Amino acid sequence: MRDRHDADRLAVLEAISLGLDDPHRLVDVVATAEGDPVRAVMAAYGVPEHGAVAMLDIQFRRLAPRDRRRIAEEIASIRERLPE
């Protein structure tokens, strides 16, 4: 059960990290989405629905280097715990 939770959390954090790596692209994808922005983000980034929702829910303060480092550290920690 813990592994599944970690895997889900990892997928969300990796999606958020993608959005934070190039926030201008994320804004452009959303701003030019013809239909559902969740589907547009899923298609543009190849992330699952819960990852796309997480990307759309990013708060602007997450763009700060400190918050980005904290997310990267959590990703590394989860990867270490998950079995290969």
Rosetta silent file (secondary structure, phi, psi, omega in degrees, C-alpha in Angstrom):
SEQUENCE: MRDRHDADRLAVLEAISLGLDDPHRLVDVVATAEGDPVRAVMAAYGVPEHGAVAMLDIQFRRLAPRDRRRIAEEIASIRERLPE
SCORE:     score description
SCORE:     0.000 S_00000001
   1 L     0.000  -42.179 -179.639    0.000    0.000    0.000 S_00000001
   2 H   -63.359  -40.533  179.165    2.841    2.382    0.896 S_00000001
   3 H   -61.242  -39.667 -179.755    4.561    1.720   -2.437 S_00000001
   4 H   -65.710  -42.358  177.626    1.379    2.627   -4.309 S_00000001
   5 H   -61.850  -45.416  178.684    1.040    5.864   -2.356 S_00000001
   6 H   -61.512  -41.752  179.587    4.692    6.694   -3.034 S_00000001
   7 H   -63.963  -41.856  177.771    4.291    5.910   -6.737 S_00000001
   8 H   -64.614  -44.626  179.781    1.225    8.153   -6.993 S_00000001
   9 H   -63.149  -41.225  178.303    2.964   10.960   -5.098 S_00000001
  10 H   -60.445  -44.729  179.896    6.030   10.592   -7.315 S_00000001
  11 H   -60.784  -41.100  179.411    3.915   10.893  -10.476 S_00000001
  12 H   -66.875  -46.867 -179.326    2.294   14.066   -9.167 S_00000001
  13 H   -64.131  -38.516  177.723    5.598   15.619   -8.080 S_00000001
  14 H   -65.177  -38.007  177.128    7.250   14.767  -11.404 S_00000001
  15 H   -64.877  -45.350  178.285    4.355   16.403  -13.251 S_00000001
  16 H   -60.278  -42.121  179.136    4.616   19.500  -11.068 S_00000001
  17 H   -60.486  -39.649  176.054    8.356   19.572  -11.695 S_00000001
  18 H   -58.883  -45.165  179.350    7.722   19.515  -15.459 S_00000001
  19 H   -65.586  -36.779 -179.589    5.459   22.534  -15.120 S_00000001
  20 H   -74.307  -26.684  179.045    7.957   24.375  -12.937 S_00000001
  21 H   -64.895  -32.399  179.986   10.821   23.681  -15.360 S_00000001
  22 L  -147.169   75.107 -176.175    9.109   25.794  -18.027 S_00000001
  23 H   -62.591  -28.408  179.259    6.147   27.685  -16.564 S_00000001
  24 H   -64.789  -38.787  177.438    5.774   29.788  -19.705 S_00000001
  25 H   -64.407  -43.095 -179.957    5.079   26.659  -21.755 S_00000001
  26 H   -60.797  -45.781  178.676    2.485   25.501  -19.234 S_00000001
  27 H   -61.491  -41.731  179.347    0.710   28.856  -19.348 S_00000001
  28 H   -63.253  -42.864  178.434    0.813   28.780  -23.158 S_00000001
  29 H   -59.378  -45.582 -178.685   -0.665   25.264  -23.283 S_00000001
  30 H   -68.779  -43.346 -176.699   -3.510   26.310  -20.995 S_00000001
  31 H   -66.393  -27.364 -177.616   -4.090   29.665  -22.701 S_00000001
  32 L  -104.279    5.569 -179.512   -4.342   28.097  -26.140 S_00000001
  33 L   -63.935  125.837  178.778   -6.331   25.006  -25.145 S_00000001
  34 L   -74.304  -33.649 -177.953   -9.335   24.675  -27.426 S_00000001
  35 L  -124.163 -128.057 -178.067  -11.211   22.460  -25.013 S_00000001
  36 L   -67.303  120.998  179.911  -10.502   21.012  -21.602 S_00000001
  37 H   -63.872  -28.905  177.363   -7.199   22.375  -20.250 S_00000001
  38 H   -62.322  -46.420  179.620   -6.590   19.136  -18.330 S_00000001
  39 H   -64.653  -37.229  179.096   -6.663   17.176  -21.590 S_00000001
  40 H   -64.160  -42.073  178.724   -4.431   19.769  -23.266 S_00000001
  41 H   -67.402  -41.416  177.886   -1.821   19.453  -20.496 S_00000001
  42 H   -57.297  -45.815 -178.355   -2.049   15.652  -20.623 S_00000001
  43 H   -68.814  -40.872 -176.100   -1.385   15.723  -24.379 S_00000001
  44 H   -70.851  -34.203 -174.084    1.387   18.321  -24.235 S_00000001
  45 H  -110.971   -9.759 -179.516    3.337   16.712  -21.392 S_00000001
  46 L    67.269   35.958 -179.886    2.358   13.047  -21.596 S_00000001
  47 L  -107.713  156.442  176.409    1.205   12.961  -17.971 S_00000001
  48 L   -71.502  169.484 -175.954   -1.793   11.146  -16.498 S_00000001
  49 H   -55.802  -45.674 -178.136   -4.918   13.065  -15.545 S_00000001
  50 H   -66.009  -27.647  174.666   -3.997   13.442  -11.871 S_00000001
  51 H   -71.506  -40.568  178.087   -0.605   14.805  -12.936 S_00000001
  52 H   -64.580  -41.690  178.020   -2.205   17.324  -15.283 S_00000001
  53 H   -62.053  -42.721  178.538   -4.584   18.476  -12.550 S_00000001
  54 H   -61.715  -39.670  178.076   -1.622   18.903  -10.200 S_00000001
  55 H   -63.581  -41.194 -179.934    0.178   20.977  -12.835 S_00000001
  56 H   -70.199  -21.927 -179.879   -2.856   23.207  -13.249 S_00000001
  57 L   -90.952    3.900 -178.963   -3.073   23.632   -9.473 S_00000001
  58 L   -59.726  132.340  174.480    0.519   24.902   -9.147 S_00000001
  59 L   -88.639  144.398 -177.296    0.708   28.028   -7.031 S_00000001
  60 H   -58.543  -27.991  179.844    2.997   30.769   -8.315 S_00000001
  61 H   -66.198  -18.369  178.027    5.058   30.678   -5.112 S_00000001
  62 H   -68.523  -13.226  178.347    6.213   27.195   -6.173 S_00000001
  63 H   -73.651  -16.063 -179.887    8.334   28.911   -8.834 S_00000001
  64 L   -64.882  141.127 -178.404   10.706   30.096   -6.105 S_00000001
  65 H   -54.117  -38.812 -178.875   14.011   28.208   -6.051 S_00000001
  66 H   -60.554  -45.506 -179.918   13.511   27.092   -2.435 S_00000001
  67 H   -68.773  -36.798  178.158   10.182   25.411   -3.230 S_00000001
  68 H   -65.234  -39.757  176.611   11.563   23.857   -6.403 S_00000001
  69 H   -63.389  -42.084 -179.337   14.488   22.397   -4.414 S_00000001
  70 H   -61.836  -41.326  177.877   12.102   21.007   -1.814 S_00000001
  71 H   -64.938  -44.169  178.885   10.073   19.280   -4.547 S_00000001
  72 H   -61.744  -39.849  178.220   13.242   17.872   -6.140 S_00000001
  73 H   -64.817  -40.085  178.919   14.384   16.558   -2.755 S_00000001
  74 H   -67.321  -38.752  176.574   11.046   14.853   -2.157 S_00000001
  75 H   -59.084  -47.390 -179.765   11.183   13.255   -5.609 S_00000001
  76 H   -62.216  -40.784 -179.869   14.662   11.880   -4.838 S_00000001
  77 H   -63.605  -44.148  179.938   13.537   10.598   -1.453 S_00000001
  78 H   -66.267  -42.146  179.104   10.543    8.767   -2.899 S_00000001
  79 H   -60.212  -36.151  178.439   12.634    7.253   -5.694 S_00000001
  80 H   -66.171  -35.336 -177.805   15.047    5.864   -3.107 S_00000001
  81 H   -77.904  -30.072 -175.781   12.179    4.175   -1.203 S_00000001
  82 L   -75.356  139.840  175.897   10.470    2.653   -4.225 S_00000001
  83 L   -69.447  151.128 -179.644   11.593   -0.760   -5.416 S_00000001
  84 L   -64.547    0.000    0.000   13.123   -0.849   -8.880 S_00000001
